[in-house]
């Protein structure tokens, strides 16, 4: 039996998900509650078509797998069916980073407080997502855990609000830090370890169309037993680091570089090291006051 497609408005895009895998639809319905689910797909322009489907009839019985199709093509290797939902989230990250070039995209988390945006740009394992989730539950509004979406004309940051992807020890840590947070199921043995997704706060979802200008650009790094420390870095160094983390800097060329330079020029730039999450949250509260 063919399942009904899920057409979901995730500002600033509209995404269509086709899947016959019931748990995927259930997790989407739960973690994206409060979003606009569009009943008639023909009434809107859909930016991305994603399909998550079983690989084959035989695979349904022996180590079943799923494949992700984007516009009918399969750019990835199949994954175990138990990872079908994160496959959707990862594929959405990939298709936006690969094909959206009318915005400048930087691999970073973004949050907002008092009309000013904080950009957290870090390599995998730096604790960016954990810090982002903690700040979201400490008075900050989530824009994105995965990418800064920057308007090329105004240089404003645009919300791209989606569930935050937490990994391994961060899952239990955030359950303790924010006991009222809504977390989806845990997915084990992925390429990233154990993964679970945290639902955005209601305020983040309700204000998903409200932009902000950058005020702080921070490169966080979790280091066991490290003191909580924040120190300023040169703007020239910040531009270089951001350029390395921009998904489409090579496509946008000089225009994108000028936008990055303007973004940095208007921001306070720091490197940040921490081991205690509450201390980190307190420091950013002081920074934004």
Buried (B, 14 or more C-beta within 10 A) or exposed (E): EEEEBBBBBBBBBBBBBBBEBEEBBEBBEBBBEBBEEBEEBEEEEBBBBBBBBBBEEEBEEEEBBBBBBBEEEEEEEBBBBBBBBBBBBBBBBBBBBBEBEEBBBBBBBBBBBEEBBBBBBBEEEBBBBBBBBBBBBBBBBBBBBBBBBBBBEEBBBBBBBBBBBBBBEBBEBBBEBBEEBBBBBBBEEBEEEBBBBBBBBEEBBEBBEEBBBBBBBBBBBBEEEEEBEBEEBEBEEBBEBBBEBBBBBEBBEEEBBBBBBEBBEEBBBBBBBBBBBEEBBEBBBEBBE
